[in-house]
Amino acid sequence: MRIISGKYKGRRINPPKNLPVRPTTDMSKEALFNVLNNHFSFEGLKVLDLFAGTGNISYEFASRGSSPITSVDGDFGCVKFIKQTAAEYDFNIAATKSDVFKFLEKNNATFDIIFADPPYALDQATFERIVVLVFEKNSLNQDGMMVIEHSKYTKLDHMIHFSFKKTYGGSIFSFFELPASDNEEDEDLFDEDSEEE
């Protein structure tokens, strides 16, 4: 695993071989961050990394100056490794051992970028539930972006706030955006309903 840009560009991180993960490839990761770079300045971005695995994506954000970063995974070994690596590189990463769906249901924080890399074998409904929970809980900041990595067998184009997708090899990144105008329109509708009452 290699950090491709930022303060620790070129640094290799070697996770234990027994972790139950399928890390995003360097090629796909580089393509993903090229897209994000057109939308964001990474310094100070508040990031949520779901199904964080080895922490591959979290380290990339941290190397580019994003902070704070919350990494969530259900595997104890993954969370332990992320904590160790964050301490070694002085990354502002809080690694949390939790079922991702329980985390989203209880979460009250908001983030500029939410990245999710669930196991490709999860069914369509489970992928859709991630999108629904994020927007039901208002977990994404205005002008924020959520990215879900999945295989070609999963379709998310029909989901709320879907914006575009990119395909790299066997991986697809679906991007969801929450423009500030969307929240403003929702607030206007709410205000009008309140006045009518």
Disulfide bonds with the S-S distance in Angstrom:
none
